[in-house]
């Protein structure tokens, strides 16, 4: 069954003028704008920048357009609106990478807004219609002070500063994946990257676990405009009633407006409406711990399911919590690399040798992306097909946000009871808070 959704999108006027110059039909223009929005958001999600090349497979193109997707993408490539790395490899299965021409999205001050319509194929076996109705009920029950949300965005963006950045020699030594102006990620040793940056009058910057070569001033300006635009559009879609809720066909997660909603804004909505949230500490790694409880005996299972994993990693690495999180992300989620974070990985290997041996063996035997997907599927069995389905059967007004449940305060006892019931049935241990 097809489900129709709407989304308000803001794009730089320079980009829109180039699209207008193609003289596309209204339908093709709508699909083109949605594709460019997906491309920029994918770049932001994966690399913290709109200028990075990101993979876009033929299957993904078919979902956005249709089987004749080449008719849509060719004019964009010919007009240099979209750039392609042209590095497809049939032997390795590497898809081509794309990005929006940076010259068309440099000016973030002048934006143009439109609303696009798109359809999504609901699968009956995944109960998508049922979960959409549950989400719609929850959304309609909220009383949101949108003025306060926009004011919070202004304050948040205003206070973005270089205090959260590591620059040049404050960045740990080692070989790091750095986003270059070319849009490509290249692994480079810190000192060599700093020398390259200095020749350009720029710095090597570390922000949120991602590396860039830019001037601090230009980087902060770009970051502020990107966050202001992204957060504002996210709130506008909610305010305009442009809601969506669907199951991800790869990991079966239940995605909706609030799964990617900025945490600072979601917490404000929770406060405004007398809501509560129960989530699991270091959830993904705790799920891995449960998966390994009969094969790993090095302390990883106890630390991950007990909710103290990050603290243990902090102690070993002598780092802050954010660094402990990003390091664990590299250990479990990332493509194997002999040099990147080699020292940190070896220290974690000394701490959890059996867990690391399992992860290494898995990545050799399977595609490295399969491990996090398998963990996410276990998460879905607990939170969506387990807890959320039962709570809707009980008439509880709530939603899940991947590894958490958001609900009204009055329903806490029932929600906690159902969570405990599902975990007990699956013989899983999670540290809920």
Secondary structure, DSSP 8 states (H G I E B T S, - for coil): -EEEEEEEEEEEHHHHHHHHTT---HHHHHHHHHHHHHHHHHHHHHHSSSSS-EE--HHHHHHHS-TTTHHHHHHHHHTTSEEE----BTTTTB--EEEE-GGGSS--SSEEEEEEEEEEE--GGGTHHHHHHHHHHHHHH----HHHHHHHHHHHHHT--GGG-EEGGGS-SSEEEEE-TTS-EEEEEHHHHHHHHHHTT-EEEEETTEEEEE-HHHHHHHHHHHHHHHHHHHHHHHHTT---EEE-TTT--EEETTTSS-HHHHHHHHHHTTEEEEEBTTHHHHHHHHHTTTT--SSHHHHHHTT-HHHHHHHHHT--HHHHHHHHHHHHTS---SSBTHHHHHHHHHHSHHHHHHHHHHHHHS-THHHHHHHHHHHHHHIIIIIIHHHHHTT--EEE-SSEEEEEGGGHHHHHHHHHHHHHHTT----B-
